[in-house]
């Protein structure tokens, strides 16, 4: 089951909503749904980024509204991710998770490490960019020349082995707090990355970028 979540960040003009079995708008992400001409099935959050008229319009359109208190321990996106898991998601695509507030952007990236969905295919997507975490093994599929960056996010990533990239590692280390793994590139249409210890944030950018 593929779940699409629209968050309340800034999405690139080239962002396209993929086909999904369930669409969840995280609070102000409902506006992104509007921009992408995608009707959400569920609107979730404290709804402080929307006007009462906005919420009423979605309710009138048959959208299920799940309202939470403003004073809560989870962000609207985190609530949406938990809901996606409860609904049986196997794959989750999040649009609009980055841009705007730095604290929200960093928190959204780190949400990828939450243990509840660590075994699912969860990715943050913005135009040509896709970010996801590798716990043990991951695959990047694209075109020769695409940018692929590997960033350690929970201490050093050890036992890193890559195939299909211009700069290869064999049982190597990507140090935490280092830009060593930034701006690698695909040599073919597929790369495989394995990690023995630690977490790697993978950012795949379609097309050639410097």
N, C-alpha and C positions, 0 to 999 in steps of 0.2 A: 504494500500500500504506500503510495506516494502522497505526502502532505506538503503543501505549499504554505509557508508563513510569510505574510507581509508585515514587516516591522516599521517603526516610525523614524527611520533614518533617512539618509539621502541616497537615492538610487540614480545610477548613471542613465543618461538619456537613451542609451542603447539596451537597457535592461528589458528583457522580454519575459512574460510570465509563462512558465512551462505548464504543460498539461498535468493535472493532479487529481487525485481521488477526493481530496478534501482541501479546502482553502480556509486558512485561519488568518484573520486580521488582528494584530496586536495593537490595540488602541488606535493611535494615529496612523497605523499602517493601513487603515481603511481608506485613507486618502490615496495611498499608493495603489490600492486595488482599483480605485476610481481611475487613476491615471493609466493603469494597465488594462482598463476595461475588463476587469475580473471581479466577479461577484463573490464575496466571501460567504462561506457556509456558517462561520462562527466569528463573532466579534468579541474579544476578550480583553480584560484589563480594568484599570480604574476609570478609564474613559475621560481623563482630564485633558486630553489633547483634542477632544471633539466637542462640538456644541450639542446641546440637547436636540436641536433640529437634525444634526447629522445622525445621531443615534436613532431618533425616531424614524428617519428615512430608511435606515437599514432594517429596522424592525418591521416597517411596513412592507419592505421587499422580501420578508420571510427569513431574514438572517437571525440566527440564534444569538442573543446577547448575554454574555456572562460578565456581570459587573462585580469588581472587587473593591475593597476599601482603598483609599489613597495611601493610608499608612499600612504598608505591607512589607514583607521580607523579600519578596520576589519581584523582579521587573516584569513588565508586561510581556516581553519576549520570553522570559523564563516560564511564565504561566502558559504561554502558547505552546512551548516545547513540551511541557508536562502533559498538556491536553492532547497533543499529537501522539505521544506515547500511549496515553490511555485509550485513544481511538484505534490503536493497532498499527501505527506507522512503522514501516521498515526503512523508508527513505524520506528524508526531510530536506527541503530546499528553503532557505531563508533569504528573502530579498529585503533590501532597505535596512540592513543591520549595522551599516557603517556610515561614517560621515557625520557632520554636525558635532555633537559633544564628544570629546575625547574619552571621558570616563565611561560613557555608554558604549562607545566603540570597542574599547579595551575589554570591558566586561562581557560584551557580546562575543568577542573572539574567545575569551576564556570559558564561556558557557559551553563551548564545544567539548570541554574536558569533563563535563558532568557525568558521573558514573551511570546515571539512569539511561543515557542514550549512547554510551561509549561504543556499544556493539552495533549501533545502527549507522546507516549511511547519512550523515548530517553535513551539510555544506552551506556556507554563506556565499551568496552569488551577487555580483554587482557588475552588470555589463559583461565585459570579457574576462572578469576576474572571478576565481572560485577559490575559497579557502576551506580546508578541512584538516582534521587531526589524524595522525597515524599513531596507533598504540603498538601495533606489531607489524602490520603489512598494509601497504596502500598502492594503488595504481593510478597513474595519470595518463589520460588518453587525449591526444590533440594532434597538432601538426608540427613537423620539424621547424625548429626555431622558436617555438613557444617558450616563454619564460617560466621557469619552475624554481621557486625558492623554498628552502628547507630551514626552518627556524626552531631551535630548541626552546621549549616553553616551561619545562619543569625540571630544571637542572640540566646537566649535560645529557645529550642523547648518545648512547653508546651502542656499539655493534651495528652501525648503520651501513647497509649495503645497498647500492643503487645499480640499476641497469637502464639503458636507454637515455642517459643524460650525457652532456658533453664532458662534465667533470665528474668522474666516478669515485665512489667510495667503496671500499671492501673492508667490512668489519671496522669502520672508522668511527670517529667521534665528531659530533657537531656540538661545539661548546655553547653552554648557556651564556647569554650576554654577548654573543659574537655574531658578526654579519657574514661569517664564513660561507654559509649555505645560500646566500642571496644571489639572485640573477644567474642561476644555472639555466640550461635550456635543453629542450627535447632534441634528440638527434633523429628520431623517427616519429612514429605515431603513438608510441606507448612507452612508458617508463614504469619501473617497479621499484618500490622502496621498502626495505624491511628494517625494523628497529628491535634490538634485543632488550634495551633498557631505556626508559624515558619516553618523552612525547615529542613528536615533531609536528609543527604547524606547517602545512604545505599550502603555498599560494601558487596557483596556476593561472597565468595570464595568456589568453589566446592572442596570437599575433606577435609580432616582434616589437619588443620594448626595451628601452635602456634604463 
